Structures are given as structure tokens and as C-alpha cells.
Amino acid sequence: LNSSPFEWGTFPRYVDLPVPLFSISYDLIPLLFPDTYLNDKNYAKRYRRDAAAVAASEHVFAISECTRQDTIRLLEMAPERVTNIFAGVSGDFTPLNPQEKAHWAKTLKAKYGLESGSFLLYTAGEDWRKNLEGTIKGYARLSPALRAKHPLAIVCKLRDGTAADLKA
């Protein structure tokens, strides 16, 4: 199983081994947006080589139907060789018991000024395709009363200066 062929140096190239190779396709974002992600010749060459390794797999497990369709189309794979595994949330993420819920509600209020259940949560990151700027612009169009009742909590890693730029 080649779980992440696109990670730098994590896996050797299994393409020539005399055993079936199974891969996981998380996404093919660089192939979807090559002008943005594949403009470095060395990176583009390595990425395309890794994509060829996935395409040569006996079978590919895609984490969503969208990724399955992208894998079929962009890697020119037969549909029966790509299966959507419906990657989901770990069983560790279960509803909180009342004591935990009270603890975290208190923590959110004390540390961030957020009322439990009354804020909008953004977790996607600052990559341009996640449209953080559009999220903020859309949020700004809400009425002041609605924004006051439901603050926007951006909880992703931001580069130095990005938070200040977004606040402006």
C-alpha cells in the first residue's frame, strides 16, 4: 500500500516491484491548478512522476467521490480501478458529555470571548483556493447585529502578517 505517494521522500518508488500496488488519492490539486502549483520545473517533474505511480497502481482508494472522479479523469484510470472510501471522522470525535461541554464552553468564553454554539468556525487554511478572503467579505455583508451574535472564528495557521492584512 502506497498511502501517500506525493509526500517528499516518504515512500520509495514501487512501480517496478512484481507485486500489486494499492494507493490512496487524497486530492490532485496540483493537476487541477497546474499554473499555480506546477510552475517549478523540478517540482512538476517529481509530482507528475508520483502521479504516474498512482496511475500504475492496481487499485486506488479515493477519499471522496470528487477525488475519485478527478483521479479517473486526470490520471486516465478505468473507473473500476478507483474506489471512493468515504473517508470520515474518527470515532474519537463524539458528542461531549455535560461536564466536558461545560468545561469547553467556559474555556472558549474565557480564552477567546466566544459563546459555545454561537460562532462561525473557519478551519480551511489560507491557501487561495480555500477562499478565506471571500469568507471574510461575505461575513462582512451580514448585519452588525448578526455578526455580533455569531462572531467569525478563524482557527487555521496563518503566515506572518496575514492576520493583520485580513483584519484590515
N, C-alpha and C positions, 0 to 999 in steps of 0.2 A: 504494500500500500504506500503510495507516494502522497502523503497528506497535504503537503504544501510545496509544490514544485517551484513556486515563484519566490520562495524565501532565499536570500543570498546564502549560498554555501551550506544550506541545511541538509540537503539530500544529494547524493551522487546521481549521476545520470543513469537511470535504469533501462533506458530504451533498448540496449543491446543484450540484456540478460535473457536467457532462454526460459523465463517464467512469465506468467501473466502479470501485467502491471495494472493496478487499480488506483485512480487518482480522485482527489476531491477538488471541485471547482468552486471557489468562494465567489469570485467575480472575474470579469475580464475587462475591467475599467480601462487599462491602457490600450486595449484593442478598440474599445468603444470611442475613446477620445485620443487618438494617436498624436494629434497636433500638440496636445498638452503634455502627454505622458511619455511619448516615444521620440522626443526631439533630440535626445542624446544618442548618438550612433552606437556606442558601446552598450548602453542600457537596452536600446531597442533590439540589438542583435541577441543579447542574452535573454530578453523577455520572449522574443519570437522562438528561440531555441527551446525555452521552457514550455511555451505553448505547444510546440511540436511534440514534446514529450507527453504532454497531457493528451493531445490528439492521437498519439500512438498507443495510448492505454487500451487495455482490453475493455475496460468499463470506467466511466466517470460518474461520480456521485456529485450532484449539484446541490447547493444549499437552499435553492429556491427554484420555482418554475421559471422566473425571469432569467436566472443564471443558467438553467438548463437550456432554455431557448437560445441564449447568447452563445453557449458552448456549442450547440448543434450548428448554429449559423456561422459563427466566426471561426470555429475550428473545423468546419465542414465534416462533422461527425454524423453518423447514422443515428437517428433518434432512439433506436433500441439500445444503443451503447451508452446512453446518458440517462440517469435516473435522478429525479428530484427526491431528496431525502427529507425535505421539510424540516430543516434544522430549526430547533426550537429552543425554548428556555429551559435551563436546568431545573430539576426538581428542588434544588436549594432555594429557589425563589417561590416561596409560598406566602400566603397571607400572614401578616404578623398577628401574634396573639395580643390581647388587650394591653398587657404590660409593656410589650415591645412597642406597640403602636403609640402609647402614651410617652414612652421614653423618646422615641424619634420625633414625635410632634414637638416635644419640649426642646429637643436639640435643634431642630430646624428653626424654631422661633428664636431661640437664644443666639445661635451662631449666625443665621442668615436673615432673620426677620421674616421668615416665611411661615405662613399658616398651613398646617398639614391639609392637603387636598384642595388648596385654593390657588395654586400656582401652575403656570405652564412650564413644562420641562423640556429643554432642548439639549440633546446629547450627541448630535451627529458629527461635530467637529467643524473645523474652519476651511476644509477643502472647498474650493469654489463650487463644486457640483453639489454640495450639501445645502447651498443657498442660505447661509446664515444671515447675510445682509438682507436678503428678501424676507426672511423670517422677521427680522427686526423692523423692516419697513412696514410689513403687514401688521405687525403688532402695534406699531406707532399709529396706525389708522384706526385702531379701536378707540372708543370713547375714553376720556380720562377716568371716568367712574369705573368702567370695566377693567382698565389697566390697574387701577388702584386695588380693585377686588382680587385680581388674578395677575400678580407680577410674573414677568418672564425670567426664569432661572436658566442661565446658560452654564452648563456644567461640563464643558469639554476643555481640553488643553488648548490654549491659545498662544501663539508666538508673542514674543515681547512687542509691546506697542499695539497689538491688535485690539485688545480690550479697550484701550483709550480711544482708538480710532472708531470702534463700534459705538462707544458711548457718545462720541461727538455726532 
